[in-house]
Amino acid sequence: MVVAFRRHTLLPLDDCLCALQPTIPHLTRSLLHRCLKLHGISRLPQVEGEASPKRKFKAYAIGYSISTSPGVRTAQGRLHLIVAIDRTSKLVFVELHEEVTRRAAADLLRRLKQNAVATCNLKPSAQPAAD
């Protein structure tokens, strides 16, 4: 029954589990997977044109990408998010502002740049001698 259901519907594993559990109460995800694997249909067949060709990730230069959001409702009213994403480390920096201006975005980048320079120029602190 399970194998025929999978072949007929071509549903993913979790969707098959949800559909079959009312009929087979003791069915678990691992049992379903083992059953489908035993019958050679644990992986769905590839549909033509579905898979895109594999490409390498784009190499980004060191720097930040800035974006803004249309707005966020808070207790103080409507505020806008200014988001800066470091392209290399994928770290995200967010600030809330009442209005989005070029100056606000530039100030955020300036603070990030100063913070990056300050953290890179830190001298290692002297380690206490072990007694």
Helices and strands as residue ranges (DSSP letters): H 2-9, H 13-20, H 29-38, E 64-68, E 72-74, E 77-86, E 92-97, H 102-120
